[in-house]
Amino acid sequence: MTEMAAQYLDETWREIAEAGDEFGAGWRSKSLPVRAGARTLVLAVDRNGEHHLLVPKGSGDLPTNPHSPLAVSVREFHFDNARGESVDGSYLDIHCQVESLNGQFDKVVLDVVEAIHESKDPAAAAAAAVAAWRRLFAKLADLRALTYQQRVAVFGELSVLQEVVENAPGFQPEWWTGPHQEPHDFELPSVSIEVKSIGEDSATVTVHGFEQLERVNGKPLLLVVRKVVERPSGKTVAELLSEIFAVAGSTSELRERAASIGVFDTDPDPTRFEVVETRTAEVGEGFPRIAFSDLTPAAQSAVCGVGYDLDLAVLRASMSVGAVSEIVRAGDE
């Protein structure tokens, strides 16, 4: 979404809200400068304050799903809005039913506009574009607000994702494996990366399971410890994620992975963070950890899982200050 397009939609929704509800049986609307055949697309707000995009429909059948957080239905409308514009006939009604996702809905609107630009069947193109967003909306609608500590952890992980996206040649979204509960946060072709985010006063980092500090397929394993602190000059989680999407290009898979860890790029939380220190180490022989091979045969057959804390003061002796970007670039040379 370009800044200009986002600003235009913000202004349009504001105009609609200020138009009053005395027109259209409680519906308020404004036509967009986008045509679908002889009619234009329409942004509308219903009597409950929920956002809609109305796409003029032709004669063909279209898939609908009125119960999704991003609902789609075919409806007949017959009203004039406060500007004297007629909303008349059959429309594909694309409807955001969750107020907190209105920002994401704006992205859907722009995606639909792009999809129908050169389409011979605008409503069918719009339905196809919406289908790609529906699974994401279902995930986002079920999200619970992150705790402060979870936001610290997510910010640290996303900051590493940003460096990977910007510096790893041929980046693929599936390299970000943390959201799928894999042992490591990232699995690049040449290196595995596990990220630990710490706060200003953290004294330990927690390791979850034996596999978190074990190599995969013989690749080097890089442990990254990032100190994340709250700063007015920093970025929100949403701003950081938006920057990542801007560089990554195709973002549908990244959006879903981000949603899996509880974040999205229109998240309204205003808390701003900054990474003030990064320490890295290759996990190998001599690195302080508990390995499965450290257990006796009897323990190996009985222990199903393990979690433990590493003292940061001791861990620092095994780590060095360094940028993840340099390591990512070096791994693919």
Order of alpha helices (4+ residues) and beta strands (2+ residues): alpha-beta-beta-beta-beta-beta-alpha-alpha-alpha-beta-beta-beta-beta-alpha-alpha-beta-alpha-beta-alpha-beta-alpha
